[in-house]
Amino acid sequence: MDTKESKTREEEIEHVMNERLPEDYETSQPQRQPEAKKSPNGLHKVLPLVIIVMGIIVAGIVILGLGNSGG
């Protein structure tokens, strides 16, 4: 069963044009959105450490030649 909405070409163009309009910041209330109240994750603090560790692992593989299957 197909539940996809069928739109004419004009309706599709109108929809795209409406989506491209910028948000009206005078009437929006971002302080009422629960996402705005969340504190940021600590992932951005761990990410540089993960990148450095992965770089060291890759450099070790290249230097030691563990990835070289030709012998």
PLY file of the C-alpha trace (Angstrom):
ply
format ascii 1.0
element vertex 71
property float x
property float y
property float z
element edge 70
property int vertex1
property int vertex2
end_header
0.00 0.00 0.00
1.48 3.30 -1.09
0.89 6.07 1.45
3.16 8.58 -0.28
1.54 11.95 -0.81
1.11 12.82 -4.46
1.99 16.42 -5.31
1.84 18.30 -8.54
4.94 20.00 -9.85
3.62 23.40 -8.70
2.93 22.07 -5.19
6.45 20.66 -4.99
7.96 23.99 -6.07
5.83 25.86 -3.54
6.88 23.45 -0.79
10.58 23.88 -1.63
10.25 27.66 -1.71
8.51 27.67 1.69
11.28 25.49 3.14
13.92 27.93 1.91
12.44 30.85 3.83
14.48 31.77 6.91
13.01 31.22 10.35
11.27 34.19 11.91
13.37 34.80 15.01
11.05 37.43 16.43
8.21 34.95 16.88
10.23 31.80 17.57
10.94 30.89 21.17
14.12 28.81 21.33
14.17 29.01 25.12
11.02 26.86 25.18
12.66 24.07 23.20
14.03 21.27 25.38
17.09 20.87 23.12
18.14 24.44 23.92
18.23 23.65 27.65
20.47 20.59 27.40
24.07 21.00 28.40
26.52 19.94 25.70
27.93 16.43 25.77
31.50 15.73 26.84
32.14 14.03 23.50
33.82 17.11 22.08
36.43 16.83 24.85
37.19 13.16 24.12
37.27 13.42 20.33
40.77 15.00 20.03
42.18 12.28 22.30
40.59 9.56 20.15
42.01 11.14 16.99
45.52 11.30 18.50
45.38 7.67 19.68
44.17 6.48 16.27
46.97 8.47 14.60
49.56 6.82 16.81
48.14 3.37 16.05
48.17 3.99 12.28
51.71 5.44 12.44
52.87 2.37 14.38
51.36 0.04 11.80
53.04 1.93 8.97
56.42 2.15 10.70
56.51 -1.46 11.87
55.21 -2.69 8.53
52.47 -4.83 10.04
50.22 -3.98 7.12
52.79 -5.22 4.59
51.74 -8.65 3.42
54.52 -8.89 0.79
57.22 -9.68 3.35
0 1
1 2
2 3
3 4
4 5
5 6
6 7
7 8
8 9
9 10
10 11
11 12
12 13
13 14
14 15
15 16
16 17
17 18
18 19
19 20
20 21
21 22
22 23
23 24
24 25
25 26
26 27
27 28
28 29
29 30
30 31
31 32
32 33
33 34
34 35
35 36
36 37
37 38
38 39
39 40
40 41
41 42
42 43
43 44
44 45
45 46
46 47
47 48
48 49
49 50
50 51
51 52
52 53
53 54
54 55
55 56
56 57
57 58
58 59
59 60
60 61
61 62
62 63
63 64
64 65
65 66
66 67
67 68
68 69
69 70
